[in-house]
Amino acid sequence: MNKIIFTGTASGYPSKERACSSFILQAGKKLYQFDAGEGISGSVQRCKIKYNEINKIFISHMHPDHIAGLFMELQLMYLDNIKKPPACRRARLDIYMPSEALKMMARITDMFYLFEEKFPFRFKFLPVRPNPVFRGKELTLFAYHNEHFRGNEKVIKDFRKPNKMQSYSYIININGKRIFYSGDVQSENDIASLLDDIHTAIIEGLHVDFKSLAEICAFNKVKRLVLTHLDEKSFSKPDRLFKIAKKAGLKKLVIAYDGLRLGL
């Protein structure tokens, strides 16, 4: 059965109860991971996910609440696989991310002594290159640049930073359904043109005007809106969000929490 398992639903402000952004998409027998926020290693174990069967990881952008958990996740896979005979070890792991980060990631993994040469399996960092980013038997993945990093231009220019402000939203075609994942955005305007014919829209709730987002989703006849990346106040008291969604004519609103499983 195809399904989505939420392994991190907190905002950029660390939460006592929720890990930072990530979810697992189960497509047939394969597992695909989106983002790797702090806490992903504990979450996959609590959710009883066979993390060694995660086939590929797709990172939306390089903010720490979407990438910082990757290093402990690699360490978890290393420690688990090193104890197994070679025939029982996991296969290669491909990690897709904005191209601006590729050279630095190789240096960071070395800094953490996560030497690829020492691993019992191969892991490789690959660039997000639209489009499609990835095409497999189970799904096809498309990436769309958004303006989440807008506002950093002056610092980048004045101090000659190498950053390219690469941030992506994804559309996943799976078994005749289109799944949308916003990553983080500048505003709902970044994604308004991408929501046509979407079955499930997984959208971060921190950087959008929810009234406007609900109206956009209703206009595009999104079948199910899943809000994630909410601050603690909105997450613990979502009644206002449900009232706005109902008034906008939204078909279904779901507030994501760590451990939530949604069938597709």
MARKOLSE-620463 format. One record per residue (C-alpha): residue number from 1; x, y negated, z. Coordinates in Angstrom, 2 decimals, decimal comma, padded with zeros to 5 digits, m for minus. Layout:
@seq: NUM&xx: X&yy: Y&zz: Z $
...
END
This chain:
@seq: 1&xx: 000,00&yy: 000,00&zz: 000,00 $
@seq: 2&xx: 001,24&yy: m003,50&zz: m000,86 $
@seq: 3&xx: 001,29&yy: m005,84&zz: 002,11 $
@seq: 4&xx: 002,93&yy: m008,85&zz: 003,71 $
@seq: 5&xx: 004,49&yy: m008,61&zz: 007,18 $
@seq: 6&xx: 005,27&yy: m011,89&zz: 008,91 $
@seq: 7&xx: 008,51&yy: m011,70&zz: 010,87 $
@seq: 8&xx: 009,00&yy: m015,40&zz: 011,61 $
@seq: 9&xx: 006,36&yy: m018,15&zz: 011,69 $
@seq: 10&xx: 007,81&yy: m020,94&zz: 013,85 $
@seq: 11&xx: 008,57&yy: m024,44&zz: 012,66 $
@seq: 12&xx: 012,09&yy: m025,86&zz: 012,50 $
@seq: 13&xx: 011,86&yy: m026,47&zz: 016,25 $
@seq: 14&xx: 012,82&yy: m023,20&zz: 017,98 $
@seq: 15&xx: 009,93&yy: m021,42&zz: 019,68 $
@seq: 16&xx: 009,86&yy: m019,22&zz: 022,78 $
@seq: 17&xx: 007,29&yy: m016,92&zz: 021,18 $
@seq: 18&xx: 008,03&yy: m016,96&zz: 017,45 $
@seq: 19&xx: 011,09&yy: m016,42&zz: 015,28 $
@seq: 20&xx: 011,96&yy: m018,91&zz: 012,56 $
@seq: 21&xx: 010,77&yy: m018,52&zz: 008,98 $
@seq: 22&xx: 010,74&yy: m015,12&zz: 007,27 $
@seq: 23&xx: 008,38&yy: m012,46&zz: 005,95 $
@seq: 24&xx: 008,64&yy: m009,05&zz: 004,34 $
@seq: 25&xx: 006,72&yy: m008,11&zz: 001,20 $
@seq: 26&xx: 006,13&yy: m004,38&zz: 000,87 $
@seq: 27&xx: 005,67&yy: m003,48&zz: m002,79 $
@seq: 28&xx: 005,04&yy: 000,22&zz: m003,08 $
@seq: 29&xx: 007,98&yy: 001,89&zz: m001,35 $
@seq: 30&xx: 010,27&yy: m001,14&zz: m001,65 $
@seq: 31&xx: 010,73&yy: m004,01&zz: 000,79 $
@seq: 32&xx: 011,55&yy: m007,56&zz: m000,26 $
@seq: 33&xx: 012,44&yy: m010,22&zz: 002,28 $
@seq: 34&xx: 011,78&yy: m013,94&zz: 001,97 $
@seq: 35&xx: 013,96&yy: m016,24&zz: 004,08 $
@seq: 36&xx: 015,96&yy: m015,19&zz: 007,11 $
@seq: 37&xx: 015,38&yy: m017,60&zz: 009,96 $
@seq: 38&xx: 016,81&yy: m017,15&zz: 013,43 $
@seq: 39&xx: 015,31&yy: m014,09&zz: 015,11 $
@seq: 40&xx: 014,74&yy: m011,94&zz: 012,03 $
@seq: 41&xx: 016,87&yy: m009,08&zz: 013,42 $
@seq: 42&xx: 014,71&yy: m008,72&zz: 016,51 $
@seq: 43&xx: 011,50&yy: m009,19&zz: 014,54 $
@seq: 44&xx: 012,12&yy: m006,38&zz: 012,05 $
@seq: 45&xx: 012,72&yy: m004,03&zz: 014,97 $
@seq: 46&xx: 009,63&yy: m005,16&zz: 016,90 $
@seq: 47&xx: 007,55&yy: m004,79&zz: 013,74 $
@seq: 48&xx: 009,07&yy: m001,33&zz: 013,17 $
@seq: 49&xx: 010,25&yy: m002,30&zz: 009,71 $
@seq: 50&xx: 012,77&yy: 000,03&zz: 008,10 $
@seq: 51&xx: 015,24&yy: m002,79&zz: 007,62 $
@seq: 52&xx: 017,72&yy: m000,58&zz: 005,78 $
@seq: 53&xx: 015,11&yy: m000,26&zz: 003,06 $
@seq: 54&xx: 014,98&yy: m004,02&zz: 002,45 $
@seq: 55&xx: 015,83&yy: m004,11&zz: m001,23 $
@seq: 56&xx: 016,49&yy: m007,80&zz: m001,80 $
@seq: 57&xx: 016,44&yy: m011,04&zz: 000,17 $
@seq: 58&xx: 015,30&yy: m014,36&zz: m001,33 $
@seq: 59&xx: 016,23&yy: m017,60&zz: 000,44 $
@seq: 60&xx: 014,16&yy: m020,72&zz: m000,33 $
@seq: 61&xx: 016,64&yy: m023,35&zz: 000,88 $
@seq: 62&xx: 019,59&yy: m023,76&zz: 003,19 $
@seq: 63&xx: 018,07&yy: m025,24&zz: 006,34 $
@seq: 64&xx: 019,12&yy: m023,14&zz: 009,36 $
@seq: 65&xx: 015,56&yy: m022,17&zz: 010,29 $
@seq: 66&xx: 015,43&yy: m020,31&zz: 006,96 $
@seq: 67&xx: 018,95&yy: m018,84&zz: 006,75 $
@seq: 68&xx: 020,64&yy: m018,70&zz: 010,19 $
@seq: 69&xx: 019,33&yy: m015,21&zz: 011,02 $
@seq: 70&xx: 020,96&yy: m013,66&zz: 007,97 $
@seq: 71&xx: 024,33&yy: m013,10&zz: 009,64 $
@seq: 72&xx: 022,95&yy: m011,13&zz: 012,58 $
@seq: 73&xx: 020,76&yy: m009,22&zz: 010,14 $
@seq: 74&xx: 023,87&yy: m008,21&zz: 008,19 $
@seq: 75&xx: 025,55&yy: m007,22&zz: 011,45 $
@seq: 76&xx: 022,51&yy: m005,12&zz: 012,41 $
@seq: 77&xx: 022,66&yy: m003,30&zz: 009,07 $
@seq: 78&xx: 026,42&yy: m002,82&zz: 009,41 $
@seq: 79&xx: 026,22&yy: m001,33&zz: 012,91 $
@seq: 80&xx: 023,34&yy: 000,93&zz: 011,93 $
@seq: 81&xx: 024,94&yy: 002,22&zz: 008,73 $
@seq: 82&xx: 028,48&yy: 002,71&zz: 010,01 $
@seq: 83&xx: 027,19&yy: 005,52&zz: 012,25 $
@seq: 84&xx: 025,65&yy: 007,41&zz: 009,34 $
@seq: 85&xx: 027,29&yy: 009,83&zz: 006,91 $
@seq: 86&xx: 027,92&yy: 008,22&zz: 003,50 $
@seq: 87&xx: 025,04&yy: 010,07&zz: 001,84 $
@seq: 88&xx: 022,56&yy: 008,56&zz: 004,32 $
@seq: 89&xx: 023,69&yy: 004,95&zz: 004,15 $
@seq: 90&xx: 021,64&yy: 002,19&zz: 002,58 $
@seq: 91&xx: 022,31&yy: 001,10&zz: m001,00 $
@seq: 92&xx: 023,48&yy: m002,32&zz: m002,17 $
@seq: 93&xx: 021,77&yy: m005,44&zz: m000,81 $
@seq: 94&xx: 021,27&yy: m008,44&zz: m003,11 $
@seq: 95&xx: 020,77&yy: m011,82&zz: m001,47 $
@seq: 96&xx: 019,44&yy: m014,58&zz: m003,72 $
@seq: 97&xx: 019,87&yy: m018,21&zz: m002,65 $
@seq: 98&xx: 020,40&yy: m021,71&zz: m004,06 $
@seq: 99&xx: 023,57&yy: m021,74&zz: m006,13 $
@seq: 100&xx: 025,00&yy: m024,67&zz: m004,14 $
@seq: 101&xx: 025,57&yy: m022,28&zz: m001,22 $
@seq: 102&xx: 027,27&yy: m019,32&zz: m002,90 $
@seq: 103&xx: 030,94&yy: m020,21&zz: m002,40 $
@seq: 104&xx: 030,37&yy: m021,33&zz: 001,17 $
@seq: 105&xx: 028,44&yy: m018,17&zz: 002,07 $
@seq: 106&xx: 031,36&yy: m015,97&zz: 001,09 $
@seq: 107&xx: 033,60&yy: m018,05&zz: 003,36 $
@seq: 108&xx: 031,12&yy: m018,00&zz: 006,25 $
@seq: 109&xx: 030,70&yy: m014,22&zz: 006,21 $
@seq: 110&xx: 034,48&yy: m013,90&zz: 006,31 $
@seq: 111&xx: 034,62&yy: m016,41&zz: 009,18 $
@seq: 112&xx: 032,17&yy: m014,19&zz: 011,10 $
@seq: 113&xx: 034,31&yy: m011,13&zz: 010,30 $
@seq: 114&xx: 031,48&yy: m009,72&zz: 008,23 $
@seq: 115&xx: 033,96&yy: m008,68&zz: 005,57 $
@seq: 116&xx: 032,22&yy: m007,20&zz: 002,54 $
@seq: 117&xx: 035,25&yy: m004,93&zz: 002,04 $
@seq: 118&xx: 034,65&yy: m003,42&zz: 005,47 $
@seq: 119&xx: 030,92&yy: m002,80&zz: 005,06 $
@seq: 120&xx: 029,55&yy: 000,70&zz: 004,54 $
@seq: 121&xx: 027,41&yy: m000,72&zz: 001,72 $
@seq: 122&xx: 027,76&yy: m003,53&zz: m000,81 $
@seq: 123&xx: 026,08&yy: m006,88&zz: m000,30 $
@seq: 124&xx: 026,20&yy: m009,60&zz: m002,89 $
@seq: 125&xx: 025,15&yy: m013,26&zz: m002,96 $
@seq: 126&xx: 023,38&yy: m014,23&zz: m006,18 $
@seq: 127&xx: 022,05&yy: m017,59&zz: m007,44 $
@seq: 128&xx: 018,37&yy: m018,44&zz: m007,77 $
@seq: 129&xx: 018,13&yy: m018,99&zz: m011,53 $
@seq: 130&xx: 014,66&yy: m019,76&zz: m012,90 $
@seq: 131&xx: 012,92&yy: m018,04&zz: m014,58 $
@seq: 132&xx: 012,19&yy: m015,28&zz: m013,72 $
@seq: 133&xx: 014,58&yy: m015,04&zz: m010,80 $
@seq: 134&xx: 013,97&yy: m011,31&zz: m010,59 $
@seq: 135&xx: 011,98&yy: m008,77&zz: m012,54 $
@seq: 136&xx: 011,42&yy: m005,24&zz: m011,25 $
@seq: 137&xx: 008,92&yy: m002,43&zz: m011,64 $
@seq: 138&xx: 006,96&yy: m003,57&zz: m008,59 $
@seq: 139&xx: 007,02&yy: m007,35&zz: m008,98 $
@seq: 140&xx: 008,28&yy: m010,38&zz: m010,88 $
@seq: 141&xx: 009,52&yy: m013,47&zz: m009,05 $
@seq: 142&xx: 009,51&yy: m017,05&zz: m010,31 $
@seq: 143&xx: 011,13&yy: m020,06&zz: m008,60 $
@seq: 144&xx: 010,10&yy: m023,72&zz: m008,77 $
@seq: 145&xx: 012,21&yy: m026,57&zz: m007,45 $
@seq: 146&xx: 010,60&yy: m028,81&zz: m004,85 $
@seq: 147&xx: 011,53&yy: m032,12&zz: m003,23 $
@seq: 148&xx: 012,03&yy: m030,94&zz: 000,36 $
@seq: 149&xx: 015,51&yy: m032,47&zz: 000,56 $
@seq: 150&xx: 014,48&yy: m035,82&zz: m000,90 $
@seq: 151&xx: 015,72&yy: m038,54&zz: 001,40 $
@seq: 152&xx: 019,24&yy: m037,12&zz: 001,65 $
@seq: 153&xx: 020,45&yy: m038,84&zz: m001,55 $
@seq: 154&xx: 022,14&yy: m041,78&zz: 000,19 $
@seq: 155&xx: 024,18&yy: m039,67&zz: 002,62 $
@seq: 156&xx: 025,20&yy: m037,30&zz: m000,18 $
@seq: 157&xx: 026,25&yy: m040,18&zz: m002,42 $
@seq: 158&xx: 027,89&yy: m042,41&zz: 000,19 $
@seq: 159&xx: 029,92&yy: m039,61&zz: 001,77 $
@seq: 160&xx: 030,49&yy: m037,61&zz: m001,41 $
@seq: 161&xx: 028,85&yy: m034,47&zz: m000,13 $
@seq: 162&xx: 028,69&yy: m031,54&zz: m002,58 $
@seq: 163&xx: 025,03&yy: m030,77&zz: m001,79 $
@seq: 164&xx: 022,64&yy: m030,54&zz: m004,74 $
@seq: 165&xx: 019,38&yy: m030,64&zz: m002,74 $
@seq: 166&xx: 018,21&yy: m027,28&zz: m004,09 $
@seq: 167&xx: 014,97&yy: m026,10&zz: m002,50 $
@seq: 168&xx: 012,53&yy: m023,65&zz: m004,06 $
@seq: 169&xx: 008,95&yy: m022,44&zz: m003,88 $
@seq: 170&xx: 008,19&yy: m018,97&zz: m005,24 $
@seq: 171&xx: 005,42&yy: m017,27&zz: m007,18 $
@seq: 172&xx: 005,33&yy: m013,48&zz: m006,95 $
@seq: 173&xx: 003,39&yy: m011,45&zz: m009,51 $
@seq: 174&xx: 002,53&yy: m008,09&zz: m007,98 $
@seq: 175&xx: m000,02&yy: m005,54&zz: m009,14 $
@seq: 176&xx: m002,08&yy: m008,11&zz: m011,01 $
@seq: 177&xx: m002,08&yy: m010,63&zz: m008,14 $
@seq: 178&xx: m000,19&yy: m013,90&zz: m007,80 $
@seq: 179&xx: 001,30&yy: m014,68&zz: m004,38 $
@seq: 180&xx: 002,63&yy: m018,16&zz: m003,68 $
@seq: 181&xx: 005,26&yy: m019,04&zz: m001,07 $
@seq: 182&xx: 005,98&yy: m022,72&zz: m000,57 $
@seq: 183&xx: 009,23&yy: m022,48&zz: 001,37 $
@seq: 184&xx: 009,53&yy: m025,98&zz: 002,85 $
@seq: 185&xx: 008,33&yy: m028,94&zz: 000,79 $
@seq: 186&xx: 008,41&yy: m032,73&zz: 000,88 $
@seq: 187&xx: 004,60&yy: m032,86&zz: 000,73 $
@seq: 188&xx: 001,65&yy: m030,96&zz: m000,70 $
@seq: 189&xx: 002,22&yy: m032,86&zz: m003,96 $
@seq: 190&xx: 005,26&yy: m030,64&zz: m004,60 $
@seq: 191&xx: 003,05&yy: m027,60&zz: m005,02 $
@seq: 192&xx: m000,32&yy: m028,89&zz: m006,24 $
@seq: 193&xx: 000,37&yy: m027,84&zz: m009,85 $
@seq: 194&xx: 001,44&yy: m024,30&zz: m008,85 $
@seq: 195&xx: m001,71&yy: m023,04&zz: m007,14 $
@seq: 196&xx: m003,83&yy: m022,03&zz: m010,12 $
@seq: 197&xx: m004,99&yy: m018,39&zz: m010,05 $
@seq: 198&xx: m003,31&yy: m017,67&zz: m006,71 $
@seq: 199&xx: m004,61&yy: m014,82&zz: m004,59 $
@seq: 200&xx: m002,62&yy: m015,54&zz: m001,40 $
@seq: 201&xx: m000,85&yy: m018,85&zz: m000,77 $
@seq: 202&xx: 001,69&yy: m018,78&zz: 002,06 $
@seq: 203&xx: 002,30&yy: m022,43&zz: 002,80 $
@seq: 204&xx: 004,26&yy: m024,19&zz: 005,50 $
@seq: 205&xx: 002,06&yy: m026,45&zz: 007,58 $
@seq: 206&xx: 004,66&yy: m028,82&zz: 008,98 $
@seq: 207&xx: 005,35&yy: m031,14&zz: 006,05 $
@seq: 208&xx: 001,92&yy: m031,33&zz: 004,42 $
@seq: 209&xx: m001,27&yy: m033,27&zz: 004,99 $
@seq: 210&xx: m003,58&yy: m030,35&zz: 005,73 $
@seq: 211&xx: m006,78&yy: m032,07&zz: 004,59 $
@seq: 212&xx: m005,23&yy: m032,77&zz: 001,21 $
@seq: 213&xx: m003,75&yy: m029,25&zz: 001,02 $
@seq: 214&xx: m007,10&yy: m027,63&zz: 001,86 $
@seq: 215&xx: m008,81&yy: m029,64&zz: m000,86 $
@seq: 216&xx: m006,14&yy: m028,70&zz: m003,40 $
@seq: 217&xx: m006,45&yy: m025,01&zz: m002,51 $
@seq: 218&xx: m010,25&yy: m025,15&zz: m002,69 $
@seq: 219&xx: m010,14&yy: m026,91&zz: m006,07 $
@seq: 220&xx: m007,78&yy: m024,22&zz: m007,41 $
@seq: 221&xx: m009,95&yy: m021,46&zz: m005,91 $
@seq: 222&xx: m007,11&yy: m019,99&zz: m003,86 $
@seq: 223&xx: m008,59&yy: m016,84&zz: m002,38 $
@seq: 224&xx: m006,58&yy: m016,90&zz: 000,86 $
@seq: 225&xx: m004,47&yy: m019,65&zz: 002,40 $
@seq: 226&xx: m001,99&yy: m018,50&zz: 005,03 $
@seq: 227&xx: m000,48&yy: m021,29&zz: 007,13 $
@seq: 228&xx: 002,95&yy: m020,67&zz: 008,61 $
@seq: 229&xx: 005,79&yy: m022,86&zz: 009,96 $
@seq: 230&xx: 003,38&yy: m024,66&zz: 012,30 $
@seq: 231&xx: 004,43&yy: m026,66&zz: 015,35 $
@seq: 232&xx: 003,39&yy: m025,31&zz: 018,75 $
@seq: 233&xx: 000,40&yy: m027,62&zz: 019,15 $
@seq: 234&xx: m001,18&yy: m026,71&zz: 015,81 $
@seq: 235&xx: m000,36&yy: m023,02&zz: 016,26 $
@seq: 236&xx: m001,87&yy: m022,74&zz: 019,76 $
@seq: 237&xx: m004,95&yy: m024,86&zz: 019,01 $
@seq: 238&xx: m005,89&yy: m024,33&zz: 015,35 $
@seq: 239&xx: m009,61&yy: m025,19&zz: 015,66 $
@seq: 240&xx: m009,10&yy: m028,53&zz: 013,91 $
@seq: 241&xx: m007,48&yy: m026,77&zz: 010,96 $
@seq: 242&xx: m010,37&yy: m024,33&zz: 010,57 $
@seq: 243&xx: m012,89&yy: m027,21&zz: 010,64 $
@seq: 244&xx: m010,99&yy: m029,08&zz: 007,93 $
@seq: 245&xx: m010,72&yy: m025,90&zz: 005,83 $
@seq: 246&xx: m014,45&yy: m025,23&zz: 006,08 $
@seq: 247&xx: m015,34&yy: m028,81&zz: 005,14 $
@seq: 248&xx: m013,02&yy: m028,61&zz: 002,12 $
@seq: 249&xx: m014,74&yy: m025,44&zz: 000,93 $
@seq: 250&xx: m011,68&yy: m023,23&zz: 001,36 $
@seq: 251&xx: m012,54&yy: m019,55&zz: 001,01 $
@seq: 252&xx: m010,30&yy: m018,17&zz: 003,76 $
@seq: 253&xx: m007,72&yy: m019,61&zz: 006,15 $
@seq: 254&xx: m005,30&yy: m017,46&zz: 008,13 $
@seq: 255&xx: m002,90&yy: m018,75&zz: 010,79 $
@seq: 256&xx: 000,22&yy: m016,61&zz: 010,55 $
@seq: 257&xx: 001,89&yy: m015,22&zz: 013,65 $
@seq: 258&xx: 004,88&yy: m012,93&zz: 014,11 $
@seq: 259&xx: 003,78&yy: m009,35&zz: 013,46 $
@seq: 260&xx: 000,76&yy: m010,26&zz: 011,30 $
@seq: 261&xx: 000,18&yy: m007,78&zz: 008,45 $
@seq: 262&xx: m001,93&yy: m008,70&zz: 005,44 $
@seq: 263&xx: m002,93&yy: m006,24&zz: 002,75 $
@seq: 264&xx: m002,77&yy: m007,17&zz: m000,92 $
END
